[in-house]
Amino acid sequence: MSFIEKYIVEPLRYTFSDGLKLLTAILLLVFNDIICLLLILLFIKLGSSVFLLILLINLFVRMIVLGYYIGVIKNTLNGLNTLPNWSNFGEIVKDGILYFLALFILTILVFFPAILISTIGSSLTIGGDISYLTVAGDISYLYTYLLSSFLILTVVVLIYMIMATTILWVYLPLATVNFAKKGFFGFFEVVDILKKKISLGYITILILYSIVYFTVVLILWVIGIIPVIGTAISNVYFYIFSVIYSIAFFRAVTKYFMEKEGRHY
């Protein structure tokens, strides 16, 4: 089986193996968007009391869909060629909540240094004691000092953000599979995952799927520029695409994960 057949064609075939289960995941996101839109209209009339409800509904539905993707990974790990059953709703919700929590914690840990650097740097360049620069009335020097400090700080934070985002791009898919296999703490086995699971083949999978994702998103964004109808079509098709893409992607990454462990699917 060729690389494309193994990691692109077969995962897509798997994704469309049960249209009803696939449609259920898509409709969850579409109806969630519609409900949130209606609540936003109520929010305009009723005020901030509805805002929290909008956030909670939106978050809960998305956690359910995340839990379904974990189910896809679990089925693949167990050698099953079927999409997860929605009847096992309790486990889907539990997996979705735990995965969201793990993802939230990891994101905070990864991006906290950037927040810390920005905060400390801002206090030093703006909030610090700079009176010694203005004693002689050298306003131009003060301006140059503040500007150069701000630019250096911005570059440092930007470089860190790019590096952190790249690391997450590589780490998160494999960590998600490890989460499905080992549970909550499996998501944080950073050294083991990066050391034993990364290869050129894996990076190739990420690049191929990223190209597909950004190409489709760009097309939908262009369609969404058209007022009302274009926006509606773009949103609906984005949900359709995102579910199909996510299932196929996690199927492909899980198959790769199993091969690295010596289990050929």
C-alpha positions as CSV (number, residue, x, y, z in Angstrom):
1,M,0.0,0.0,0.0
2,S,1.4,3.4,-1.0
3,F,1.8,6.3,1.3
4,I,-1.1,8.2,-0.2
5,E,-3.3,5.1,-0.2
6,K,-2.4,4.4,3.5
7,Y,-2.7,7.9,5.0
8,I,-5.1,9.8,2.6
9,V,-7.3,7.4,0.6
10,E,-8.0,4.9,3.3
11,P,-8.8,7.5,6.0
12,L,-11.2,9.2,3.6
13,R,-12.9,5.9,2.8
14,Y,-13.2,5.2,6.5
15,T,-14.7,8.7,7.1
16,F,-17.5,8.0,4.6
17,S,-18.1,4.4,5.8
18,D,-21.2,5.4,7.7
19,G,-23.0,8.5,6.4
20,L,-25.5,8.7,9.3
21,K,-22.8,8.9,12.0
22,L,-20.9,11.4,9.9
23,L,-24.0,13.5,9.4
24,T,-24.8,13.5,13.1
25,A,-21.4,15.1,13.9
26,I,-21.9,17.7,11.1
27,L,-25.4,18.6,12.2
28,L,-24.3,19.0,15.8
29,L,-21.9,21.8,14.7
30,V,-24.4,23.3,12.2
31,F,-27.3,23.4,14.8
32,N,-25.0,24.7,17.4
33,D,-24.1,27.6,15.2
34,I,-27.8,28.3,14.5
35,I,-28.7,28.1,18.2
36,C,-25.8,30.4,19.1
37,L,-26.9,32.9,16.4
38,L,-30.5,33.0,17.8
39,L,-29.1,33.5,21.3
40,I,-27.0,36.3,20.0
41,L,-30.1,38.0,18.7
42,L,-31.7,37.5,22.1
43,F,-28.5,38.8,23.6
44,I,-29.0,42.1,21.8
45,K,-32.5,42.4,23.4
46,L,-31.9,40.8,26.8
47,G,-28.4,41.9,27.5
48,S,-25.4,40.1,29.1
49,S,-27.5,37.5,30.9
50,V,-27.6,35.4,27.7
51,F,-23.9,35.8,26.9
52,L,-22.7,33.1,29.3
53,L,-25.4,30.7,28.0
54,I,-24.1,31.2,24.5
55,L,-20.6,30.4,25.5
56,L,-21.6,27.3,27.5
57,I,-23.7,25.8,24.8
58,N,-21.1,26.4,22.1
59,L,-18.3,25.0,24.3
60,F,-20.3,21.9,25.3
61,V,-21.2,21.0,21.7
62,R,-17.6,21.4,20.6
63,M,-16.4,19.2,23.4
64,I,-18.9,16.5,22.3
65,V,-17.5,16.6,18.8
66,L,-13.9,16.4,20.2
67,G,-15.0,13.4,22.2
68,Y,-16.2,11.8,19.0
69,Y,-12.8,12.3,17.4
70,I,-11.3,10.5,20.4
71,G,-13.7,7.7,19.7
72,V,-12.4,7.5,16.2
73,I,-8.9,7.1,17.5
74,K,-9.9,4.5,20.0
75,N,-11.7,2.5,17.3
76,T,-8.6,2.6,15.1
77,L,-6.4,1.6,18.0
78,N,-8.6,-1.4,18.6
79,G,-8.4,-2.4,14.9
80,L,-12.0,-1.4,14.1
81,N,-13.0,-0.1,10.6
82,T,-16.2,1.5,11.8
83,L,-17.0,5.0,13.0
84,P,-17.8,5.2,16.8
85,N,-21.5,4.8,17.8
86,W,-23.3,7.9,19.1
87,S,-25.2,5.6,21.4
88,N,-22.1,5.6,23.7
89,F,-22.9,9.3,24.5
90,G,-21.6,9.3,28.0
91,E,-18.1,8.2,27.1
92,I,-18.0,10.7,24.2
93,V,-18.9,13.6,26.5
94,K,-16.4,12.4,29.2
95,D,-13.6,12.1,26.6
96,G,-14.4,15.4,25.2
97,I,-14.4,17.2,28.5
98,L,-11.1,15.6,29.6
99,Y,-9.5,16.2,26.3
100,F,-10.5,19.9,26.3
101,L,-9.2,20.3,29.8
102,A,-5.8,18.6,28.8
103,L,-5.6,20.8,25.7
104,F,-6.4,24.0,27.8
105,I,-3.7,23.2,30.4
106,L,-1.0,22.4,27.7
107,T,-1.9,25.6,25.8
108,I,-1.5,27.7,29.0
109,L,1.8,26.1,29.9
110,V,3.2,26.6,26.4
111,F,2.2,30.2,25.9
112,F,2.7,31.4,29.5
113,P,6.3,32.3,28.9
114,A,5.3,34.7,26.1
115,I,2.7,36.3,28.4
116,L,5.4,36.6,31.1
117,I,8.0,38.1,28.8
118,S,5.4,40.6,27.5
119,T,4.4,41.6,31.0
120,I,7.8,41.9,32.5
121,G,9.2,43.6,29.3
122,S,6.3,46.1,29.3
123,S,6.9,47.0,32.9
124,L,10.6,47.6,32.3
125,T,10.2,49.6,29.1
126,I,7.1,51.5,30.0
127,G,6.3,51.2,33.6
128,G,9.9,51.2,34.9
129,D,11.8,54.2,36.3
130,I,13.0,56.1,33.2
131,S,13.4,59.5,34.9
132,Y,17.2,59.3,34.5
133,L,16.6,59.6,30.8
134,T,14.6,62.8,31.1
135,V,16.8,64.7,33.5
136,A,18.7,66.3,30.7
137,G,15.5,66.8,28.8
138,D,16.6,64.4,26.0
139,I,13.1,63.5,24.8
140,S,14.4,62.2,21.5
141,Y,16.7,59.7,23.3
142,L,13.8,58.6,25.5
143,Y,11.6,58.0,22.5
144,T,14.4,56.0,20.8
145,Y,15.0,53.9,23.9
146,L,11.3,53.1,24.3
147,L,10.8,52.3,20.6
148,S,13.9,50.0,20.4
149,S,13.0,48.2,23.6
150,F,9.5,47.6,22.4
151,L,10.7,46.3,19.0
152,I,13.2,43.9,20.6
153,L,10.5,42.7,23.0
154,T,8.1,42.2,20.1
155,V,10.6,40.2,18.1
156,V,11.4,38.0,21.1
157,V,7.8,37.3,21.7
158,L,7.1,36.7,18.0
159,I,9.9,34.2,17.7
160,Y,8.8,32.4,20.7
161,M,5.2,32.3,19.5
162,I,6.3,30.9,16.1
163,M,8.4,28.2,17.8
164,A,5.7,27.3,20.3
165,T,3.0,27.1,17.6
166,T,5.3,24.9,15.4
167,I,6.0,22.5,18.4
168,L,2.3,22.3,19.1
169,W,1.5,21.6,15.4
170,V,3.9,18.6,15.6
171,Y,3.1,17.4,19.1
172,L,-0.7,17.8,19.5
173,P,-1.9,15.1,17.0
174,L,0.4,12.4,18.5
175,A,-0.5,13.6,22.1
176,T,-4.2,13.2,21.2
177,V,-3.6,9.6,20.1
178,N,-1.7,9.0,23.3
179,F,-4.5,10.5,25.3
180,A,-7.0,8.1,23.7
181,K,-4.7,5.2,24.4
182,K,-3.5,6.0,28.0
183,G,-6.0,8.5,29.3
184,F,-5.6,12.1,30.6
185,F,-1.9,12.0,31.6
186,G,-0.9,10.3,28.4
187,F,-1.4,13.7,26.8
188,F,1.5,15.1,28.7
189,E,4.2,12.4,27.9
190,V,6.1,15.0,26.0
191,V,9.6,13.4,25.9
192,D,8.4,10.0,25.0
193,I,6.1,11.3,22.2
194,L,8.7,13.6,20.6
195,K,11.6,11.2,21.0
196,K,10.0,8.0,19.7
197,K,7.2,9.0,17.4
198,I,8.5,11.9,15.2
199,S,9.8,11.0,11.7
200,L,9.9,12.3,8.2
201,G,6.8,10.3,7.3
202,Y,4.9,11.9,10.1
203,I,5.9,15.4,9.1
204,T,4.9,14.6,5.5
205,I,1.4,13.6,6.8
206,L,1.1,16.9,8.7
207,I,2.2,18.9,5.7
208,L,-0.2,17.2,3.3
209,Y,-3.2,17.6,5.6
210,S,-2.2,21.2,6.3
211,I,-2.1,22.0,2.6
212,V,-5.5,20.5,2.1
213,Y,-6.9,22.4,5.2
214,F,-5.6,25.8,4.3
215,T,-6.5,25.5,0.6
216,V,-10.2,24.6,1.4
217,V,-10.4,27.3,4.2
218,L,-9.1,29.9,1.7
219,I,-11.7,28.9,-0.9
220,L,-14.5,29.0,1.7
221,W,-13.2,32.4,2.9
222,V,-13.4,33.8,-0.6
223,I,-17.0,32.5,-0.9
224,G,-17.8,34.0,2.5
225,I,-17.0,37.4,1.3
226,I,-20.3,37.4,-0.6
227,P,-22.9,39.0,1.8
228,V,-25.5,36.8,3.5
229,I,-25.7,33.8,1.1
230,G,-22.0,33.5,0.7
231,T,-21.4,33.7,4.4
232,A,-24.1,31.1,5.1
233,I,-22.7,28.7,2.5
234,S,-19.2,29.2,3.7
235,N,-20.1,28.5,7.3
236,V,-22.1,25.3,6.6
237,Y,-19.5,23.9,4.2
238,F,-16.7,24.7,6.7
239,Y,-18.5,22.5,9.3
240,I,-18.9,19.7,6.8
241,F,-15.3,20.0,5.8
242,S,-14.0,20.3,9.4
243,V,-15.7,17.1,10.5
244,I,-14.6,15.1,7.4
245,Y,-11.0,16.5,7.7
246,S,-10.7,15.8,11.4
247,I,-11.9,12.2,11.2
248,A,-9.6,11.4,8.3
249,F,-6.7,13.2,9.9
250,F,-6.9,11.4,13.2
251,R,-7.4,8.1,11.5
252,A,-4.2,8.7,9.5
253,V,-2.2,9.9,12.6
254,T,-3.4,6.9,14.6
255,K,-2.4,4.4,11.9
256,Y,1.1,6.1,11.9
257,F,1.2,5.9,15.7
258,M,0.4,2.2,15.6
259,E,3.1,1.5,13.0
260,K,5.7,3.3,15.2
261,E,4.8,0.9,18.0
262,G,5.2,-2.1,15.6
263,R,1.5,-2.6,15.2
264,H,0.7,-2.7,11.4
265,Y,-2.9,-1.8,10.7
